[in-house]
């Protein structure tokens, strides 16, 4: 289906045509008509499917048909500042062809930034994109008039609940008129998401395109490797890949900030210039790092799961999981950073002897056996791809032993 079939506002249609947006993705094809019809929606779709535009475009179209009242009319809540900024950037691009305004509100800034956010809420920016924690900080005061909000959108709702924002979301929803239209987008649909939907949505339409499987363009492989071999293996992989074609965009995921820092330090010492991304960096450092990585000034980025969801960085050739993610769903999100928009990419996972069971769960989830690659010849053997179970001591084993001895004695005599 093409965008000009949705009956979006004329100015928005013209803008999409100028930007080269012609064909809608499956999530956009299903979500846009529902939203334009005024129904509540619960949509389950993987990252990289175009779900941001699936709610941004119809909201912009609806707002453009209404009279501006210098009040906040749409509220989009996202789990992280990075995702909030990215959504705002998309809105800025699309809203260039409409009269709608937007402003991102998130934590980590200075006092003047908080004041700027306050002014955006008071003066009535059309669309506010915010993180739950920072919005709750503003709601403690009386200057934010929520009575005119017609649209409430929750993006990456499962991630927000994982971060402990369930109660905050309920409190926010209660401050917005019940007549609002509520849209909930999530990459997964666990029980807690359904519980949230029951509490804040009214007779919602449902879309489910979230098949927890990686994109077909991702070449997945894994190495069985001991922890002390991992950094050397990364270097071997880089050397081999660079001989074939110089790598320009590599993302390495590690599960802890300490691991991220150690990997970055070791790679830099070995001549592989890299940078890191984690929650200990301040806002300015994080934004600068993402910008430089997008522009390929940084070729190798080592990050925690802060970059596994929502952030759209084009052209990532290789994703390396330094450790197996504890959650099988996180594996899909991590490697989903490559092969976006029908491109191809590669994902390599390192499995130590304690993570075999976790990776078997991942293979079960994606319904695929990931090929295990042999370590380079100069490496000692890695762990086996089997689950070792501790042998349970049998109760009264000494009695059985004694009985067997007696039996043997009896046979002899």
C-alpha positions, -999 to +999 in steps of 0.1 A: +000+000+000+012+035-008+011+065+015-012+084-008-039+058-001-043+067+036-061+100+032-034+119+051-035+156+051-026+170+016+005+189+029+018+158+046+013+137+015+032+162-006+060+162+019+062+124+019+064+124-019+092+150-018+111+129+008+108+098-014+084+079+009+061+059-014+054+025+000+042+019+036+056-010+057+033-037+071+029-020+105+022+013+088-004-002+065-023-016+095-018+011+121-023+043+102-060+037+092-068+026+128-053+058+143-069+080+117-103+064+126-098+075+162-095+040+178-072+031+206-044+007+195-021-019+210+006-028+184+033-054+187+061-049+162+098-054+161+123-025+159+133-015+124+098-020+110+088+016+107+066+017+137+076+053+147+063+067+114+032+044+119+021+067+148+038+100+139+023+104+104-014+099+114-010+121+145+006+149+124-023+145+099-049+147+126-033+177+143-031+196+110-068+193+106-075+209+140-073+245+151-042+253+171-048+263+207-013+269+221-017+238+243+000+204+243-022+181+222-001+150+219+021+133+244+046+106+233+064+087+261+097+068+254+120+048+277+153+066+270+165+101+260+181+087+229+148+073+216+130+105+226+155+125+206+152+102+176+114+104+176+116+142+178+140+142+148+115+122+128+087+145+138+108+175+128+114+160+094+078+152+087+063+183+104+083+205+081+053+203+058+027+210+085+022+236+112+028+213+141+057+218+166+074+193+189+099+193+218+118+165+235+118+164+273+143+141+291+166+141+321+203+145+324+205+182+316+212+214+334+189+239+352+184+261+322+174+230+302+147+222+327+135+258+324+133+254+286+113+222+290+089+241+313+084+268+287+076+242+260+049+227+283+035+261+294+034+277+259+018+247+244+041+228+220+018+206+199+037+174+205+058+166+236+082+136+234+094+127+269+108+101+292+086+090+321+109+101+349+114+137+336+077+141+329+069+131+364+093+158+377+074+184+357+040+171+368+049+178+404+042+215+396+010+230+384+022+247+352+016+218+328-020+218+317-028+183+305-065+189+299-061+195+262-041+164+254-060+143+228-034+117+220-012+096+244+014+074+227+036+049+245+066+037+225+088+007+235+063+001+263+078-032+273+112-015+278+096+011+301+080-016+322+113-034+324+128-002+337+102+000+365+080+028+351+046+010+354+033+031+383+045+064+367+027+055+334-005+049+353-002+082+371+005+101+339-025+085+321-048+095+350-039+131+345-049+131+308-086+133+298-103+099+294-116+111+260-081+108+247-069+084+221-042+060+234-017+041+213+006+015+228+036+002+208+057-026+221+083-050+207+070-078+229+037-086+245+042-101+280+014-103+306+024-070+322+019-051+289-016-066+286-023-056+321-012-020+314-033-020+282-064-031+302-059-001+326-053+027+301-068+017+267-105+016+258-117-012+234-084-011+215-077-025+181-049-050+181-020-055+157+007-082+161+036-083+137+062-091+163+077-124+153+107-127+176+130-136+147+159-117+133+157-102+098+165-126+070+194-104+059+214-111+090+241-137+088+243-152+123+272-172+136+286-180+171+319-190+187+323-212+217+350-193+235+364-189+270+363-154+285+401-150+285+401-156+247+374-131+237+393-099+232+420-118+211+392-133+191+377-099+183+411-088+170+414-119+149+379-113+134+388-077+126+420-086+109+403-112+088+373-090+079+396-060+070+415-082+046+382-089+027+368-054+030+377-026+055+351-024+083+336+010+088+307+004+112+310-022+140+288-024+172+300-046+201+275-053+229+286-062+264+264-068+294+282-045+319+297-011+320+330-025+333+332-049+303+325-021+279+353+000+293+378-030+294+370-040+258+374-004+245+407+001+264+421-032+251+411-026+215+426+009+215+458-004+228+459-029+200+454-003+173+417-007+168+404+028+176+370+025+193+347+044+216+322+034+243+285+041+251+269+035+285+248+051+312+278+066+331+284+091+302+266+124+305+240+136+281+264+156+259+289+128+257+262+103+247+248+125+220+282+133+207+291+096+205+259+086+187+264+115+162+300+105+155+291+068+151+263+077+127+287+098+107+313+070+108+338+092+126+337+063+151+341+030+134+339+007+164+315+013+192+313-008+224+280-004+242+257-018+268+221-026+259+214+012+260+218+009+222+200-024+216+165-008+211+150+021+193+181+038+180+182+038+142+218+038+129+221+029+093+249+009+077+261-012+107+279-041+090+288-062+120+273-067+155+293-087+181+277-100+213+306-102+237+284-121+260+252-140+254+222-117+264+204-131+295+171-124+278+165-142+245+144-112+233+174-089+238+194-110+214+169-102+186+170-065+195+208-064+196+214-081+163+185-061+148+209-031+148+223-045+115+206-054+083+180-027+087+158-015+059+163-047+039+201-044+040+224-073+049+247-076+079+264-100+102+260-109+139+286-129+158+280-141+194+306-153+219+294-182+241+313-193+272+307-225+291+281-209+315+260-194+286+253-225+265+219-229+281+210-192+274+220-195+238+200-227+234+169-207+246+177-181+219+179-207+192+145-220+204+130-185+203+142-177+168+135-213+156+169-216+140+202-233+148+230-207+146+262-221+130+291-225+155+324-215+140+357-232+149+382-210+167+413-199+148+441-226+147+463-206+171+436-208+199+432-235+224+399-254+224+368-236+235+339-250+256+316-277+243+280-269+232+264-291+258+247-284+292+267-298+320+246-309+350+260-315+384+256-351+394+233-354+424+246-375+452+224-405+456+209-409+491+221-440+510+247-448+483+269-463+510+241-488+517+238-498+481+276-502+479+276-524+510+247-546+496+266-550+463+297-561+482+276-586+502+261-599+469+296-604+454+307-622+486+277-645+483+284-652+446+320-662+455+310-686+482 
